């Protein structure tokens, strides 16, 4: 076992960038749904970061930046009722399927 270096990124942390694109005319509804999801998800165990962004170059496109302590914490989050409810509601206002980019830090 090695000692952790203070300030060094955790090798078990999970980083994600989900991308959502609203149907034309549903941009505000998707933004509202994402804002509610952000508020609830920030309270989930293992959440280190959960922030929603507008894509400045693609109106109606929203990106999340998620950082979790582990894959297990992410799995537990994905089973929460607020996530399930969001996915059902968001499907009605999204132009295309959700895309999720899982990030691996360069070493």
N, C-alpha and C positions, 0 to 999 in steps of 0.2 A: 504494500500500500504506500502511495506517495502522499506527501503533504501538499495541500492546496496552496497555491500562491495567492496572497491577498490581492484582490482587485482583478485577478485573472478570470476570464469567462469560464463558466461551468461547462464541462464536457457533456453533461447530461441534459443541459437545457435544450428545449425545443423551440425553434423560431419558425413562424409561419407568416405568409402574406396571402390571405384569401382575397380574391378580387370579385366584386359584384358589379353587374351592369344592369341598370334599371330600364324597364320598358319606357318608351317615350310617354311623358305625362305622369309617370309614377316615381319620378326622382325624389320628390319630397316624402312620399310614403316610405320608400326604401331607406332614405336617410333617417327617418323617425324610427323605423324598426331597428336599424343598426345602432342608433343612439341608445335605445332601450337595451339592446343586447350588450353593448359596451358597459353600461351601468351595472347590469346584473353579473356579467362575466368577470368584472374586476374584483368581485367579492368571492369568486371561486377559489378554493384551496389550490395552491400551486401557481396561481397567476402572478407573473412578474410584470407583464405589460400587456395591455389590451387597448389599442387606440385605433379609432376610425379616421380615415382621411378621405377628402375629395381628391380626385385626380384633376389637377388644374388644367390639364391638356385634353381631357376627355369628360365633358360634362355628363353627369348621370352615372359615372363610374366611381366606385368607392373601393378603397383598399383598407384592410385591417393589418395592423402589425401586432402579432401575438408572440409572447414569450412565456413559456411554461417551465417549471422546475424540472419536469421529466415527461416522458411519453405517457406514463401512468396518470399524471395530473391532467394531461391533455385528454386522455381517454375518459377519465371521470367527468371532466368538463363537457365533453361531447355527449354524454348521457344525461346531462341536466335537463330538466323540463323546459327551462327558458331557451336553451339551444334548440331543442326539438320544436318548440312552438315557433321560434324565429324561422327555422327552415321551412316549415309549412307555410307561414305567412309570406315569406320572402319569395317563395317559388311563384306566387301569383303576380308579383310585380317585377320579376327579373326577366331581362331580354334573352339571356342565355344561362346555361348551367354555371354554377359556381366553379371557379378555378382556384386551386390552393397550391401555392409555391412553398415547399418546405426548404428552409435555408440551412446550409452547413457552412459554418465559419471557416475561412481559410486559415491554415496554421502556418 
